[in-house]
């Protein structure tokens, strides 16, 4: 027979607090804006061309921002568009 070694109990870890740099980075992430061309290039929304994405924005079918007459997308508008097009499973 072999002798078993006792298992040590682990110490509880404290939740890590955000540093000042991480907090600033999180705030600036909400200020990012993408053009329709960038959204299509990065494949953030299921559109294949910037023109069709712009036309959907003109018809107000897609969440977007109209900054000074220019169509832009923020992380919030991308998230809201993904939530809008979410398909729930049948089992739910």
ZITAMO-V798288 format. One line per field, one symbol per residue. ss: DSSP state (H for helix, E for strand, C for the rest). psi: psi as a letter, one per 20 degrees, with the letter a starting at -180 (. if undefined). A space follows every 50 residues. Layout:
ss->???
psi->???
This chain:
ss->CCCCCCCCCCCCCCCCCCCHHHHHHHHHHCCCCECHHHHHHHCCCCCCCH HHHHHHHHCCCCCCEEECCEEEECHHHHHHHHHHCCCCCCCC
psi->qqppqqpqpqqpqqppqqrgghghhhghhiippqrhghgggilhqlqiqh ghgghhghjliqprqmokipprprhghgghhhhhjppqqhi.
